[in-house]
Amino acid sequence: MKKKVVLAGGTGFIGQYFEKQLIRAGYEVLIISRKRPHITWENQHEIIDALEGADMLINLAGKSVNCRYHEQNRKTIMDSRIETTQMLGQAVEQCSNPPSLWINSSTATIYRHAEDRPMTEDDGELGTGFSVNVAQEWEKTFFNFKLPQTRQVALRTAIVLGPGGGVMTPYKYMVKFGLGGVQGSGNQMFSWIHVEDLWRIVLFLKEHDELSGVFNCSSPDPITNRELMQQLRDTLGRKVGMSSPRWMLEIGSFFLRTEAELVLKSRWVLPERLEKEGFKFKYETINDALVDAMK
């Protein structure tokens, strides 16, 4: 009989990648999503049945933050994380044979804007503002559940790179259309991780049943925005690119229905806990990651 994994919010870029890898590894994958043919969030009985006897629960659910932060979107961004995590926790509590591991998404955006030093799990300083509030409430909801049979791990994930989607698609078009210069000051740090390494972290955490709590999921080699744009131009064969000062990004973000913060916030995050536990990254440098992501 196949082992079972429940993948909540499994229809996005990361979820689709995880589903393929899980199937390849021989798992039965049950996806919880907003729409059929998947298990829907409205059907709590189906969710409980799916979790009963499952080997692992991975929760990736949450509205994309790539949007304008007006009141309705703010509410949806927050609710889509808190409510789904709450529902999953309540379902796990009702299982007689619950998953032994629950991995829940979080975000490296929980840390403050940092151009002075990197943030680790032990000495990272939490920031302020809407995005940070979302991350804090998300983790609080998750860890409020006390589940004696289920190990809980929150992944503070950096920007995820990989072929076929994700954040690289708009960056690719910017560079191709001549907008591949620095964004803002260019000094803001860009913490990133390749989607394959994120998947390998999931496997690593599953194998090490003594590990729980919060883990930073980011490459050990964060770079500045200036370095990122240079590497993108090199990878895509563009020698020059027009820079975008803050005021231009603010205007552009308005018309693109997104927020300039996604580009301007300095995320300087290191995976200290993972490295101390012996995890080895496959994609350690941005060059290797971009070459693969731009396929």
C-alpha positions in Angstrom: 0.0 0.0 0.0 1.3 3.4 -1.0 2.2 5.9 1.7 0.0 9.0 1.6 0.9 12.7 1.7 -1.6 15.5 1.9 -0.6 18.6 0.0 -2.7 21.7 1.0 -2.6 24.6 -1.5 -0.8 22.3 -4.0 -1.8 23.9 -7.3 0.7 26.7 -7.5 4.3 26.7 -8.7 5.8 25.1 -5.6 2.9 22.8 -5.1 3.0 21.4 -8.6 6.7 20.8 -8.3 6.2 19.0 -5.0 3.4 16.9 -6.4 5.6 15.6 -9.2 8.4 14.8 -6.8 6.1 13.0 -4.4 4.5 10.9 -7.1 8.0 10.1 -8.4 9.0 9.0 -4.9 6.1 6.6 -4.8 3.6 8.5 -2.7 -0.2 8.8 -3.1 -0.8 12.6 -3.2 -4.0 14.1 -2.0 -4.4 17.8 -2.7 -6.6 20.3 -0.8 -7.6 23.2 -3.0 -10.4 25.7 -3.6 -11.8 23.7 -6.5 -12.7 20.2 -7.6 -11.4 17.7 -8.6 -9.3 18.2 -5.5 -10.5 18.0 -1.9 -12.1 21.4 -1.1 -11.7 23.5 2.0 -15.4 23.4 2.5 -15.4 19.7 3.2 -13.9 19.2 6.6 -14.8 15.5 6.7 -12.9 14.8 3.5 -9.9 16.7 4.9 -10.0 14.5 8.1 -10.3 11.3 6.0 -7.3 12.4 3.8 -5.1 13.2 6.9 -6.0 9.9 8.7 -3.0 7.7 8.3 -1.1 10.1 6.2 2.7 10.1 6.3 3.0 13.8 6.0 1.0 17.0 5.7 2.5 19.9 3.7 0.6 23.2 3.8 1.4 25.7 1.1 -2.0 27.5 1.0 -2.3 31.2 0.8 -3.2 33.9 -1.6 -0.2 35.3 -3.6 1.3 38.5 -2.2 1.9 39.7 -5.7 -1.0 42.1 -5.7 -2.0 45.6 -4.4 -2.3 45.7 -0.6 -5.7 47.4 -0.5 -8.1 46.5 2.2 -9.8 43.5 0.5 -6.5 41.9 -0.6 -5.0 42.4 2.8 -7.9 40.6 4.4 -7.7 37.8 1.8 -4.0 37.4 2.2 -4.3 37.1 6.0 -7.4 34.9 6.0 -6.2 32.5 3.4 -3.2 31.6 5.6 -4.8 31.8 9.1 -8.1 30.1 8.3 -6.5 27.2 6.3 -3.9 26.6 8.9 -6.6 26.6 11.6 -8.7 24.1 9.6 -5.8 21.8 9.1 -4.9 21.9 12.8 -8.4 21.1 13.9 -8.6 18.2 11.4 -5.3 16.8 12.6 -6.7 16.9 16.2 -9.6 14.8 15.1 -7.5 12.1 13.5 -6.9 8.8 15.5 -3.8 8.2 13.4 -2.6 11.7 12.4 0.4 12.6 10.2 3.7 12.2 12.0 5.0 15.4 10.3 3.2 18.7 9.5 5.3 21.1 7.5 3.7 24.6 7.2 4.8 27.4 5.0 6.0 30.7 6.5 8.1 33.4 4.9 11.6 35.0 5.3 9.7 38.3 5.0 9.0 38.0 8.8 12.5 39.5 9.4 13.1 43.3 9.3 14.6 45.1 6.3 18.3 44.3 6.7 21.2 45.8 4.9 23.5 45.7 8.0 23.7 42.1 8.9 22.1 38.7 8.1 19.1 37.2 10.0 19.3 33.7 11.4 16.7 31.8 13.4 18.5 32.5 16.7 19.4 36.2 16.3 17.0 37.4 13.5 15.0 40.5 14.3 11.4 40.5 13.3 10.2 43.5 11.3 7.0 45.6 11.2 4.2 46.3 8.8 1.5 44.3 7.0 3.7 41.5 5.5 5.4 40.9 8.8 2.1 40.8 10.7 0.8 38.2 8.3 3.9 36.0 8.9 3.7 36.3 12.6 0.0 35.5 12.8 0.5 32.6 10.5 3.2 31.0 12.7 1.3 31.8 15.9 -1.7 30.0 14.5 0.4 27.0 13.5 2.3 26.6 16.7 -0.7 27.2 18.9 -1.7 23.7 18.1 -0.2 21.2 20.6 -0.1 17.9 18.7 1.7 15.1 20.7 1.7 12.7 17.7 2.6 15.3 15.0 6.0 17.0 14.7 5.6 20.6 13.5 8.0 22.5 11.3 7.5 26.0 9.8 9.6 27.0 6.7 10.6 30.6 6.6 11.1 30.5 2.8 13.0 33.0 0.8 12.2 33.9 -2.9 11.8 30.5 -4.7 13.6 30.1 -8.1 13.0 27.4 -10.6 12.0 26.7 -14.2 8.5 27.0 -15.4 7.1 29.8 -13.2 7.5 31.6 -9.9 9.1 35.0 -9.5 11.5 34.5 -12.4 8.9 35.0 -15.1 8.4 38.8 -14.6 12.2 39.3 -14.0 12.9 37.5 -17.3 10.6 39.9 -19.2 12.0 43.0 -17.5 15.5 42.1 -18.6 14.5 41.1 -22.1 12.7 44.5 -22.6 15.7 46.5 -21.4 14.7 47.0 -17.7 17.4 44.9 -16.2 19.3 47.5 -14.3 19.3 48.0 -10.5 16.0 48.5 -8.7 15.9 51.2 -6.1 19.3 51.6 -4.5 20.4 48.2 -5.6 21.9 47.6 -2.2 18.9 45.6 -0.8 19.7 42.0 -0.2 18.0 39.2 -2.2 17.7 36.0 -0.3 16.6 33.1 -2.6 16.3 29.3 -2.8 16.0 26.9 -5.7 12.7 24.9 -5.7 14.7 21.7 -5.9 16.6 22.6 -2.7 13.3 23.5 -1.0 12.0 20.0 -1.9 15.3 18.4 -0.6 14.8 20.3 2.7 11.4 18.7 3.1 12.9 15.2 2.6 15.8 16.1 5.0 13.3 17.2 7.7 11.2 14.1 7.2 14.3 11.9 7.7 15.4 13.7 10.8 12.5 13.1 13.2 14.3 15.0 16.1 13.9 18.3 14.3 11.0 20.7 14.8 10.3 24.4 15.0 11.3 27.2 12.6 13.8 26.8 9.8 15.1 29.5 7.4 14.9 28.1 3.8 17.3 30.2 1.8 20.6 29.7 0.0 23.7 30.3 2.1 24.7 32.8 -0.7 22.3 35.8 -0.6 23.2 38.6 -3.0 22.4 42.3 -3.6 19.8 43.4 -6.0 22.7 44.9 -8.1 24.3 41.5 -8.3 21.0 39.8 -9.1 20.3 42.0 -12.0 23.8 41.6 -13.3 23.6 37.8 -13.2 20.2 38.0 -14.9 21.6 40.1 -17.7 24.5 37.7 -18.1 22.3 34.7 -18.1 19.9 36.2 -20.7 22.7 37.7 -22.8 21.7 41.4 -22.2 24.7 43.7 -21.8 22.8 46.7 -20.4 19.6 47.4 -18.6 17.8 50.6 -17.5 17.8 51.1 -13.8 14.5 51.7 -11.9 14.6 54.3 -9.0 12.1 53.9 -6.2 9.6 56.5 -7.6 9.5 54.6 -10.9 9.0 51.3 -9.2 6.1 52.8 -7.2 4.4 54.0 -10.3 5.1 50.7 -12.2 3.8 48.6 -9.3 0.6 50.6 -9.3 -0.1 49.8 -12.9 1.1 46.2 -12.6 -1.3 45.7 -9.6 1.5 44.8 -7.2 3.7 46.3 -4.5 7.2 47.8 -4.8 8.0 46.3 -1.4 8.4 42.9 -3.0 11.5 44.3 -4.8 12.7 47.0 -2.4 12.7 45.1 0.9 16.1 43.9 1.9 15.8 40.2 2.8 19.1 39.0 4.2 18.5 35.6 5.6 20.8 32.7 6.3 19.9 29.0 6.8 21.9 28.6 10.0 19.8 25.7 11.5 19.8 23.6 8.4 23.5 24.0 7.9 24.3 23.1 11.5 22.2 20.0 11.1 24.2 19.0 8.1 22.0 19.9 5.1 23.9 20.5 1.9 22.5 22.7 -0.8 22.6 21.6 -4.4 22.2 25.2 -5.7 24.6 27.3 -3.6 25.3 30.1 -6.1 22.8 32.4 -7.9 24.5 31.6 -11.2 23.7 27.9 -11.0 20.2 28.6 -9.9 19.5 31.1 -12.7 20.9 28.9 -15.4 18.4 26.2 -14.4 15.5 28.6 -13.7 15.8 30.2 -17.2 15.4 26.9 -19.1 
